[in-house]
Amino acid sequence: DGRAPGEGGLELWLALGRAVGLDASEVESLDRVVPGVRVACDRYVAFVESNDLLASVASSLTEMFAGNIMAVRIAAFEKHYPWVDADGLRYFRSRTTQAPRDASSGLTYVIEHAVDEADQARCLAALEEKCDILWSLLDAVEQACTKPRRVAHAMLREEADKTLVVLPERAVKLGGSGREILDLCTGEHSRDAIAGQLLGRHPDVPGIVDDVHDFLSSMQKLGVLEMLPANADATDA
């Protein structure tokens, strides 16, 4: 990963983290990785492990579009986040040249080795699979930015040593940090921000970020929470 210290993609990604105010050890710990992003990344690793070299290289051809995308991303950072140090954007700048170079090598390999219709079909399927994985990753990021808010008809009731969420046709018993999480669901905080707050309060609880996201998803499915867009005002009806 890189020919010298500080050149590799991982090191440049850590530099981006520092530029936006994150501690490198926090980034390396992966504690704040959104569960859906983790699933998407694991899914791609599993795909490459379970397929041959041809299909794996074909799946990497999403890099054909990455160079232009990175140029747009750099411009967006410079416009909307001018406080981010320019050095932190070296990861994206490196991809504007490296991604086309990688894609060119990958495309040459696929064209040379996908010599029959069956192999060509497998390559197309592999590329479609990669696009689906990337789509699911982006969906997970977008979902993490939504702001959960407890719906008006979901009432909290304290009974003895338990807290209930009372809905018109059911009651849900909360356990663990359930009440603590719901108290933060005011429509003012994103799902990811809520998970971050719980991590800060309970740093010794393993997997707490994943647990918070899972809890919020389950409450949404039960009709306890509604998800507001990231740019919504919590006072909106």
Steps between C-alpha positions, in 0.01 A plus 500: 500500500721778369871495417609701805362603840217749466420412137255215531123530483456401865740768618330760281161395638629557855623843389147578380367393839739732679407785264132472597580486871513126570768330703694242297454235769123550486501451123721192526278345770204484255270556802298765317455310174131493410376137511364514145837623374673216686262249341562641152879487541487145638275402210760617248782319678288183502427543128869522411586205725235280343562585133789450261746769394310590182172575676682682780688725259179564305330613820771764546407673174285747693838678516437604138274774636684580823742758360227740388299435816799587717549829313138591574545396863809722543311799360211430737734483800667828404162671456304365796778419749767769448624444856636157404875529450596447138756239601215283624363472146809324370311168512248626247761672287706181480194312377448735205810349338530161670141388437517545118837322497362209702189484283707493182701203628186322616316556172795371300510185714126438462502551123795261462357224721122519454522324166165323486140602560478322836803684640374832364164443670678423829698821472187705444332332796804573717493868407127516571561339839765761584266783400229353722745479791602865453135601477421326829801669661380844394147420619642409841689830521190697402286311752754572777453873433122493550366637828277266703204652682252321724154519346234687694285192569791298646471571873758410765374343820696401809379184675692366798853433371422520129423755233229436243439665167124496462357503149130492405504121452805379689752572771875452464722436801831681492815341635859607547559849364172510310352790698828688484505468122134597456553812710744616231250437219371855479558555129804713579771231489594263220506126555878509481521787749281309746722193464801724560347641819430153635855394416630800692284418802573126497844458337555160661191337351612294197303549179290783641494695173359203311251438783374859487448487123322164533278637777405807297417282200282272712316799653441639153353169382271489805373850422654661809734724299480699182814597310535863396732600214838631604404858410159489670405724791398303810203734542358409159169318515 
